[in-house]
Amino acid sequence: LIQAAIMMLNHIGQFKIAEKIQNAWLKTLEDGIHTADMFRKSQSKRQVGTMEFADAVIANTKAVGS
């Protein structure tokens, strides 16, 4: 769903915000914060629900800058 939103934002010309969200999403994944469908003991650091994952992505939008 996040990727679909990023694609939509790019389609309507909102390139900066699309990039910011994508970078936040990637940082969340790289930080090892994963939902149950992606969780792997060898790679993940923390398994979260979808709301907690969304909160982490939102927090990372601030971490990746403007």
Backbone bond lengths (Angstrom), bond angles and torsions (degrees), N, CA, C in turn:
res aa  C-N    CA-C-N  psi(-1)  N-CA   C-N-CA  omega(-1)  CA-C   N-CA-C  phi
1 L - - - 1.446 - - 1.527 110.97 -
2 I 1.324 116.41 -38.92 1.461 119.21 178.84 1.527 109.88 -64.42
3 Q 1.325 116.86 -42.09 1.462 119.64 178.38 1.525 111.21 -62.30
4 A 1.322 117.96 -38.08 1.464 120.85 177.83 1.529 110.44 -63.46
5 A 1.323 117.09 -40.54 1.464 120.99 178.09 1.530 110.50 -64.65
6 I 1.315 116.76 -40.56 1.469 121.02 178.25 1.526 110.20 -63.31
7 M 1.319 116.64 -43.85 1.465 120.76 178.01 1.525 111.14 -62.04
8 M 1.334 117.37 -41.92 1.453 121.42 178.98 1.523 110.76 -62.94
9 L 1.332 116.97 -44.62 1.456 120.82 179.26 1.528 111.23 -61.24
10 N 1.320 117.06 -41.97 1.468 120.22 175.58 1.525 110.76 -62.31
11 H 1.317 116.73 -41.99 1.469 121.74 -178.79 1.525 111.69 -60.82
12 I 1.326 117.14 -36.49 1.469 119.70 -178.63 1.532 112.22 -93.31
13 G 1.330 116.01 10.68 1.448 120.30 173.35 1.517 116.22 85.68
14 Q 1.327 117.78 12.31 1.463 122.03 178.93 1.538 109.64 -93.55
15 F 1.327 114.01 63.27 1.464 120.45 -172.04 1.522 113.77 -65.33
16 K 1.325 117.33 -41.27 1.474 120.37 -177.32 1.526 111.83 -63.90
17 I 1.325 116.70 -47.15 1.470 119.61 -178.98 1.528 110.44 -68.66
18 A 1.342 116.89 -35.69 1.468 120.14 176.91 1.523 110.63 -61.71
19 E 1.326 116.07 -43.09 1.461 120.54 178.99 1.529 111.10 -65.63
20 K 1.317 116.44 -40.66 1.464 120.70 179.84 1.535 110.89 -62.61
21 I 1.319 116.69 -44.77 1.466 120.49 179.31 1.524 110.35 -66.05
22 Q 1.329 116.91 -42.97 1.464 119.38 179.91 1.525 110.89 -62.82
23 N 1.319 117.37 -42.51 1.463 120.17 178.63 1.525 111.40 -64.26
24 A 1.315 117.25 -38.34 1.466 120.77 177.46 1.522 110.93 -65.78
25 W 1.333 116.40 -41.75 1.469 122.26 178.30 1.534 109.97 -62.15
26 L 1.343 116.19 -45.91 1.460 119.75 179.77 1.525 111.77 -65.36
27 K 1.330 117.19 -40.01 1.468 120.43 177.62 1.522 110.43 -61.19
28 T 1.314 117.00 -41.54 1.465 120.93 178.74 1.525 110.31 -59.85
29 L 1.327 116.41 -45.71 1.467 120.22 178.21 1.522 111.23 -64.56
30 E 1.328 116.69 -43.98 1.472 120.75 179.92 1.526 111.97 -65.01
31 D 1.328 116.83 -29.35 1.463 121.11 176.93 1.527 112.22 -73.07
32 G 1.330 116.65 -5.80 1.462 120.58 177.85 1.511 114.12 84.09
33 I 1.314 117.35 16.32 1.463 121.50 177.01 1.521 106.80 -91.64
34 H 1.327 116.46 109.78 1.461 121.30 -172.93 1.522 111.71 -132.12
35 T 1.324 114.66 147.58 1.459 120.42 172.82 1.532 108.31 -79.75
36 A 1.315 116.07 169.54 1.466 121.51 -173.67 1.526 112.97 -56.27
37 D 1.333 117.57 -35.01 1.459 120.09 -178.20 1.523 113.30 -70.12
38 M 1.327 117.74 -18.05 1.457 121.82 -179.59 1.527 112.80 -111.81
39 F 1.308 117.15 -11.54 1.458 122.04 -173.25 1.523 111.76 -63.72
40 R 1.329 115.50 128.54 1.464 123.36 174.14 1.516 106.74 -135.62
41 K 1.326 116.88 126.29 1.467 120.66 -177.52 1.520 112.50 -54.75
42 S 1.316 117.35 -35.53 1.463 121.13 -176.56 1.531 113.30 -76.21
43 Q 1.334 118.00 -20.28 1.460 120.51 -175.24 1.523 114.02 -119.24
44 S 1.301 117.23 -29.45 1.460 121.31 -174.16 1.519 111.02 -87.99
45 K 1.315 114.76 151.80 1.461 120.07 176.19 1.524 111.42 -104.00
46 R 1.345 115.74 -30.54 1.456 118.35 -177.04 1.519 109.73 -152.36
47 Q 1.332 115.62 131.52 1.463 120.91 175.10 1.521 108.49 -94.25
48 V 1.329 115.86 130.11 1.460 121.16 -177.04 1.522 109.94 -132.32
49 G 1.311 115.19 164.29 1.459 121.08 172.39 1.525 109.74 -82.61
50 T 1.311 116.55 175.44 1.457 120.23 -176.15 1.528 112.75 -65.53
51 M 1.321 117.57 -36.35 1.469 119.39 179.24 1.524 111.08 -66.94
52 E 1.335 116.53 -42.05 1.460 120.39 179.41 1.535 110.66 -67.83
53 F 1.335 116.44 -35.15 1.466 119.96 176.38 1.527 109.62 -64.42
54 A 1.324 116.62 -45.14 1.471 120.71 178.20 1.526 110.53 -60.37
55 D 1.322 117.16 -41.70 1.471 120.74 177.58 1.526 111.22 -60.96
56 A 1.335 116.89 -38.78 1.465 120.81 179.43 1.530 110.51 -67.47
57 V 1.319 117.35 -40.53 1.467 120.39 177.63 1.527 109.60 -63.67
58 I 1.316 117.22 -44.24 1.470 121.38 178.35 1.525 110.54 -59.76
59 A 1.324 116.63 -45.46 1.462 120.18 178.06 1.522 110.85 -61.43
60 N 1.320 117.05 -36.87 1.452 120.46 -179.28 1.518 113.32 -74.23
61 T 1.327 118.33 -17.60 1.466 118.91 174.57 1.518 109.51 -63.82
62 K 1.329 115.77 -31.58 1.465 119.92 176.78 1.518 110.99 -76.02
63 A 1.327 116.83 -33.44 1.458 121.82 -177.25 1.525 111.86 -72.46
64 V 1.327 117.95 -30.66 1.471 120.50 -176.76 1.519 112.27 -87.36
65 G 1.314 118.11 -1.55 1.461 121.88 175.82 1.512 113.28 81.56
66 S 1.301 115.05 -173.43 1.464 119.27 -176.60 1.493 113.36 -97.50
